Amino acid sequence: MDEIDALLLSELNHGIPLTTQPFNRIATKLGISSEEVLTRLTKLKQTGVVRRFGATIKPNNIGFIANAVIAWCVPNDRVNEVGAYFSSFREITHCYERNPVQGRWEYNMYTVMHAQDRQTIEQTTDSLAKSIGISDYVILYSKRDLKHP
């Protein structure tokens, strides 16, 4: 990775315009062609400097004002099964396992949901809990967006 790669990554952190040629502005600013931008991004991905390239959507901007993490207490022998089950629902955007803190926080699986209201999250969570047979969970609603000021 050289200085131009570092500048390229810095520019990408500001976002990419929704245009037919989104890398032209960055290429011009860096004094390289848009083809070189693409070549460099490909190399950065292949070498593992960039893990993924994708869009980030702010849930609140598209009408999802209720955002929550649901912490679940899942028996260790059911983690893979329950994780696969939760991951099959489009309402769940993230599903992951974490080690519990014995005696303080026994939850070991987390799902993330976005909805237009809290009632929808609560009904969906209740339905999921009943269908999978797990009743020990807590819904943690977000109060503000820390990633997108």
C-alpha positions in Angstrom: 0.0 0.0 0.0 1.4 3.4 -1.0 0.5 7.0 -0.3 -2.1 7.1 -3.1 -3.8 4.0 -1.7 -4.0 5.7 1.7 -5.5 8.8 0.1 -7.9 6.7 -1.9 -9.2 5.0 1.3 -9.5 8.3 3.0 -11.6 9.7 0.2 -13.8 6.6 0.1 -14.6 7.2 3.8 -16.5 10.3 2.7 -18.9 8.2 0.5 -19.3 7.6 -3.1 -21.8 9.6 -5.2 -24.7 7.8 -6.9 -23.7 8.6 -10.4 -22.9 6.6 -13.5 -19.2 7.3 -13.0 -18.8 7.4 -9.2 -15.0 7.3 -9.1 -14.3 10.3 -11.4 -14.3 12.9 -8.6 -11.9 10.8 -6.5 -9.7 10.1 -9.5 -9.5 13.8 -10.4 -8.7 14.7 -6.8 -5.9 12.1 -6.6 -4.5 13.0 -10.1 -5.1 9.4 -11.5 -7.6 7.9 -13.9 -10.8 6.2 -12.8 -9.5 3.0 -14.2 -6.5 3.2 -11.8 -8.9 3.8 -8.9 -10.6 0.6 -9.8 -7.3 -1.3 -10.2 -6.1 -0.1 -6.9 -9.4 -1.0 -5.1 -9.2 -4.5 -6.7 -5.7 -4.9 -5.4 -6.6 -3.6 -1.9 -9.4 -6.1 -1.8 -7.3 -9.0 -3.0 -4.6 -8.3 -0.4 -7.1 -8.0 2.4 -6.6 -4.3 3.1 -10.2 -3.9 2.2 -12.5 -6.6 3.4 -15.6 -5.6 1.7 -17.1 -2.9 -0.4 -20.8 -2.1 0.1 -23.4 0.4 0.8 -24.3 1.5 4.3 -28.0 2.5 4.7 -29.1 4.6 7.6 -32.3 2.9 8.9 -33.8 6.1 10.2 -33.5 7.7 6.7 -35.7 5.1 5.2 -38.4 5.1 7.8 -37.1 2.5 10.3 -37.2 4.6 13.5 -37.3 1.6 15.9 -33.9 0.0 16.0 -33.0 -2.7 18.5 -30.5 -5.4 19.5 -32.2 -8.4 21.0 -29.9 -10.3 23.4 -30.8 -14.0 23.7 -29.8 -16.7 26.2 -29.4 -19.7 23.9 -28.2 -23.1 25.2 -24.7 -23.8 23.9 -25.8 -26.9 22.1 -28.4 -24.9 20.1 -26.3 -21.9 19.1 -25.7 -23.1 15.5 -29.3 -24.1 15.0 -30.8 -21.0 16.5 -28.3 -18.7 14.7 -29.2 -20.3 11.3 -32.9 -20.0 12.1 -32.7 -16.3 13.1 -30.5 -15.5 10.1 -33.2 -16.8 7.7 -35.5 -13.9 8.6 -35.3 -10.7 6.5 -36.3 -8.7 9.6 -33.0 -9.6 11.2 -30.1 -7.7 9.7 -27.3 -9.1 12.0 -27.0 -12.3 14.0 -24.0 -13.1 16.1 -22.7 -14.9 19.1 -20.7 -13.5 22.0 -19.3 -15.0 25.2 -21.5 -14.3 28.2 -20.1 -12.8 31.4 -21.0 -15.5 33.9 -23.1 -14.2 36.8 -23.5 -10.8 35.2 -24.8 -11.1 31.7 -25.8 -14.5 30.5 -26.9 -13.6 27.0 -24.8 -15.2 24.2 -26.6 -14.5 21.0 -27.6 -11.1 19.5 -29.9 -10.2 16.7 -30.4 -6.7 15.2 -33.8 -5.5 13.9 -35.1 -2.3 12.4 -38.8 -1.5 12.1 -41.2 1.4 11.8 -42.2 1.1 15.4 -41.4 -0.7 18.6 -44.6 -2.7 18.6 -43.4 -4.5 15.4 -40.1 -5.3 17.0 -41.8 -6.6 20.1 -44.3 -8.7 18.1 -41.6 -10.1 15.8 -39.3 -11.0 18.7 -42.2 -12.6 20.7 -43.1 -14.7 17.6 -39.4 -15.7 17.1 -39.0 -16.7 20.7 -42.1 -18.9 20.7 -41.2 -20.5 17.4 -37.7 -21.4 18.6 -38.7 -22.2 22.2 -36.4 -19.6 23.9 -38.0 -17.2 26.4 -34.9 -15.6 27.9 -34.2 -12.5 25.9 -34.1 -8.7 26.4 -34.8 -6.0 23.8 -32.3 -3.1 23.8 -33.6 -0.1 21.8 -31.1 2.4 20.4 -31.4 5.9 21.6 -29.2 7.5 19.0 -27.1 6.6 15.9 -23.4 6.5 16.9 -22.1 5.6 13.4 -23.9 8.3 11.5 -23.9 11.7 13.1 
